[in-house]
Amino acid sequence: MQVFPPSTNTISRVSIFGALFFAGGLLFVVYMIFRSPYVTQAHVVQEQPVPFSHEHHVTALGLDCRYCHTSVEKSRFAGIPATETCMTCHSQIWVNSPMLEPVRRSMRNNEPIRWNRVHDLPDYAYFDHAIHVNKGVGCTSCHGQVDKMPLMRKEEPMTMEWCLACHRQPERHLRPIEDVFNMDWVPPKDQLALGRDLIKKQHIPVDRLTNCYVCHR
């Protein structure tokens, strides 16, 4: 005696394949969510107490990155400029601008401005600005064309996958030390040859760049 009709076989096959496709689709959606700006915050402008424009200060006025980020060549952290740095100029220009009142208040009250971090790596990820800068990794490689940003944003996702892409093939990203802070530097046609030459000159241990302890200590 046949308990189930013949169509049951078809329904079973469709259900099994449907469940597999659904599970695969669900994993793909989750994967895309974790790579999206919603999670990585890439290309998302963070609200700041003062709408500081890198475009104006770097491109229009010609300020060098190190004028404000004073410790970038010798410390893990690039450094956030003290209020005194801002007031070096703004005690003379735009002195009554309402936009700059938080800066003046910071100076009056001797309290630092509470900037919202744009690039905030997890605590379990170790990153040293100095070692990257002194080995030939340019500012724009990680931060994008900051000199063209009216308001600061994260240009890259800063995921482990993104970091490893550079650590696996550093020759694609290295530049001469004198061009690290050059916002207009463009990789030459022989970038790979240049990169390999810089690796030798800088004694970069490429075989160890992808070891776990390099970033997780």
C-alpha positions in Angstrom: 0.0 0.0 0.0 1.5 3.4 -1.0 1.3 5.8 1.9 2.5 8.9 0.1 1.5 10.0 -3.4 4.3 10.2 -6.1 4.3 14.0 -5.9 5.9 13.7 -2.5 9.2 12.9 -4.1 9.1 16.1 -6.1 8.0 18.2 -3.1 10.9 16.7 -1.0 13.5 17.5 -3.6 12.2 21.0 -4.0 12.1 21.5 -0.2 15.7 20.3 0.2 17.1 22.4 -2.6 15.0 25.3 -1.5 16.4 25.1 2.0 19.9 25.0 0.7 19.4 28.0 -1.5 17.7 29.9 1.3 20.6 29.1 3.7 23.1 30.1 1.1 21.2 33.3 0.4 21.0 34.1 4.1 24.8 33.7 4.5 25.4 36.0 1.5 23.1 38.7 2.9 24.9 38.5 6.3 28.3 38.6 4.6 27.2 41.7 2.6 25.9 43.4 5.7 29.2 43.0 7.5 31.0 44.5 4.5 28.6 47.4 4.1 29.1 51.0 5.3 26.4 50.3 7.9 29.0 48.1 9.8 32.4 49.4 8.5 31.3 53.1 8.5 33.3 53.6 5.3 32.3 56.8 3.4 30.2 57.9 6.4 30.9 61.4 7.6 31.1 61.6 11.4 29.5 64.6 13.1 32.2 66.7 14.8 32.0 69.6 17.4 33.7 71.8 14.7 33.2 71.0 11.0 36.9 70.9 10.2 37.7 70.9 6.4 40.9 69.1 5.4 40.2 70.3 1.8 40.4 73.9 2.9 43.4 73.5 5.3 45.5 71.1 3.1 44.6 72.1 -0.5 43.7 75.7 -0.1 46.2 76.7 2.6 48.9 74.1 2.0 49.2 72.8 5.5 51.3 69.6 5.8 49.8 66.6 7.6 52.5 66.8 10.3 51.5 70.3 11.3 48.5 68.9 13.1 49.4 65.2 13.4 52.7 65.8 15.1 53.4 62.3 16.3 52.6 60.4 13.2 56.3 59.7 12.4 57.4 58.5 15.8 54.3 57.1 17.6 51.6 54.5 17.3 49.1 57.4 17.1 49.1 60.2 14.5 48.0 62.6 17.2 45.1 65.0 17.4 46.1 68.7 17.4 45.8 70.6 20.7 43.6 73.6 20.8 46.7 75.8 21.0 47.6 74.5 17.5 44.2 75.7 16.1 44.5 79.0 17.9 47.9 79.7 16.4 46.0 80.9 13.3 42.5 81.4 14.7 43.6 83.9 17.3 44.3 86.2 14.3 41.7 85.1 11.6 38.0 84.2 11.9 38.3 85.3 15.5 34.5 85.9 15.9 33.2 83.0 13.8 30.3 81.2 15.5 31.6 78.0 13.9 34.8 78.2 15.9 33.2 79.0 19.3 33.9 75.4 20.5 37.6 76.0 19.8 37.6 79.4 21.7 35.7 77.8 24.6 38.2 75.0 24.8 41.0 77.5 25.0 39.2 79.6 27.7 38.3 76.6 29.9 41.5 74.7 29.3 39.5 71.7 28.2 40.2 69.6 25.1 37.8 69.4 22.3 36.0 66.0 22.2 36.4 65.0 18.6 34.6 61.9 17.4 37.0 59.3 16.0 36.7 58.6 12.3 39.2 55.7 12.3 38.8 53.6 15.4 40.3 50.1 15.2 39.2 47.4 17.7 41.3 47.1 20.8 42.5 43.6 19.7 44.1 45.1 16.6 47.6 46.6 17.1 48.5 49.4 14.6 51.5 51.6 14.6 51.5 54.7 12.4 55.2 55.3 12.7 56.3 51.9 11.3 54.0 52.3 8.3 55.0 55.9 7.6 58.8 55.2 7.9 58.5 52.2 5.6 56.9 54.1 2.8 53.1 53.7 3.3 51.5 57.0 2.2 48.7 58.7 4.1 46.3 58.4 1.1 46.9 54.6 1.0 44.7 54.2 4.1 42.9 57.5 4.5 42.2 58.3 0.9 42.4 61.8 -0.7 42.0 63.6 2.6 43.0 66.9 0.8 39.7 66.7 -1.1 37.4 66.0 1.8 35.4 69.0 3.0 34.4 66.8 6.0 36.5 63.9 7.2 35.3 60.4 6.5 36.7 56.9 6.5 37.7 56.0 3.0 38.5 52.3 3.5 36.7 49.6 5.5 39.7 48.8 7.7 38.7 45.2 7.9 41.2 42.4 8.5 40.7 41.3 4.8 41.6 44.8 3.7 44.8 45.0 5.8 46.0 41.6 4.8 45.7 42.5 1.1 48.4 45.1 1.6 50.5 42.9 3.9 50.5 40.1 1.4 51.6 42.3 -1.5 53.3 45.4 0.0 55.1 46.1 -3.3 51.8 47.4 -4.7 51.5 50.1 -2.1 54.9 51.3 -1.0 56.3 54.7 -2.2 59.5 56.6 -1.6 59.8 58.0 1.9 59.9 61.5 0.7 56.5 61.1 -0.9 54.7 59.6 2.1 52.9 62.9 2.8 52.5 63.9 -0.8 48.8 63.9 -1.5 49.3 64.1 -5.3 51.6 61.1 -5.6 50.6 58.6 -8.3 52.0 55.1 -8.5 54.4 54.9 -11.5 53.9 52.3 -14.3 56.7 50.2 -12.8 55.2 50.3 -9.3 55.8 46.6 -8.7 59.5 47.0 -9.5 59.7 50.1 -7.4 57.9 48.4 -4.5 60.2 45.4 -4.6 63.2 47.7 -4.6 61.9 49.6 -1.6 61.2 46.3 0.3 64.9 45.5 -0.1 66.1 48.9 0.9 63.8 49.1 3.9 64.6 45.5 4.9 60.9 44.7 5.2 60.4 41.1 6.3 57.6 40.3 3.9 57.5 36.6 5.0 56.4 37.7 8.5 53.9 40.4 7.6 51.0 38.0 7.7 51.9 36.4 11.0 49.1 36.8 13.6 51.3 38.4 16.2 52.0 41.4 13.9 48.5 42.8 14.4 47.3 40.8 17.4 49.5 41.1 20.5 
